[in-house]
Amino acid sequence: MDRVIRDGKVAILYSPGFGAGWYSWHHIEELVFDPSIVTWLEAHDMDKIVSYLTLKYPDEYFGGVDKLTIKWIPQGTQFRIEEYDGAESVQLLLNERYLIA
């Protein structure tokens, strides 16, 4: 799977705003890392992102695209995308605390 890596960090795409989520609504792992979307998002070219998604994934819902954001995390870090009321957050495994029974 292609990813954008800079200075040892990977670009993760998620939607932190309330309403519709990004990954939490479509569950397409490739779209969490998609290099084309990262490039267009950095260039503030939402029209290209929407056109690309419409052509490549015509049956998916992408309501969270308007709040799409890039988070850079260290390469090799385990993470998950959490969602509450459409607002997504990136949780790193190394920041998780678990109790042991």
C-alpha positions in Angstrom: 0.0 0.0 0.0 1.4 3.4 -1.0 1.9 6.0 1.7 3.4 9.5 1.9 6.4 9.4 4.3 8.4 12.5 5.2 11.1 12.8 7.9 10.1 9.3 9.2 6.4 10.2 9.5 3.4 8.8 7.6 0.5 10.9 6.4 -2.8 9.7 7.9 -6.1 11.0 6.5 -9.0 11.5 8.9 -11.9 13.8 9.5 -11.9 15.5 13.0 -15.1 17.5 12.5 -18.5 16.5 13.8 -21.0 15.3 11.2 -19.7 12.5 9.0 -16.5 10.6 9.5 -13.9 9.7 6.9 -12.5 6.2 7.5 -15.1 5.4 10.1 -17.8 5.7 7.5 -16.2 4.0 4.4 -13.6 1.6 6.1 -11.4 1.6 3.0 -7.9 1.3 4.5 -6.1 2.5 1.3 -7.9 5.9 1.7 -6.3 6.5 5.1 -2.9 6.7 3.3 -3.8 7.6 -0.3 -0.8 9.7 -1.7 -2.9 11.4 -4.3 -5.4 12.7 -1.7 -2.6 13.8 0.5 -1.1 15.8 -2.4 -4.4 17.4 -3.4 -5.3 18.2 0.2 -2.0 20.0 0.8 -2.7 22.0 -2.4 -6.3 22.7 -1.2 -7.7 21.1 -4.3 -10.9 19.6 -3.0 -12.4 19.4 -6.5 -9.8 16.9 -7.5 -10.3 14.8 -4.4 -14.1 14.7 -4.9 -13.7 13.8 -8.6 -11.2 11.1 -7.8 -13.4 9.6 -5.1 -16.5 9.7 -7.3 -14.8 7.9 -10.2 -12.8 5.3 -8.2 -15.5 4.6 -5.5 -18.9 5.4 -7.0 -20.9 3.4 -4.4 -19.2 4.8 -1.3 -20.3 7.8 0.9 -17.6 10.4 1.6 -19.5 12.9 3.8 -16.4 13.6 5.9 -14.3 14.8 2.9 -15.0 18.4 3.6 -13.2 18.2 7.0 -10.4 16.0 5.8 -7.1 16.5 7.7 -3.6 15.1 7.6 -2.0 13.8 10.8 1.7 12.9 10.6 2.6 9.9 12.8 6.0 8.1 13.2 6.4 5.3 10.6 5.7 1.9 12.1 3.4 3.3 14.9 0.3 1.3 15.5 -2.9 3.4 15.6 -6.6 3.3 15.2 -9.2 5.9 14.1 -11.9 6.5 16.7 -15.2 8.2 15.9 -17.7 9.9 18.0 -20.7 11.6 16.4 -18.8 11.7 13.1 -15.7 13.4 14.6 -12.7 11.2 14.2 -9.5 11.1 16.2 -6.2 9.2 15.7 -5.3 7.1 18.8 -1.7 5.8 18.9 -1.2 2.5 20.6 1.7 3.8 22.6 -0.5 6.3 24.2 -3.1 3.7 25.3 -3.3 2.6 28.9 -4.8 -0.7 29.8 -5.7 -2.2 33.1 -4.7 -5.8 33.7 -7.2 -8.2 35.5 
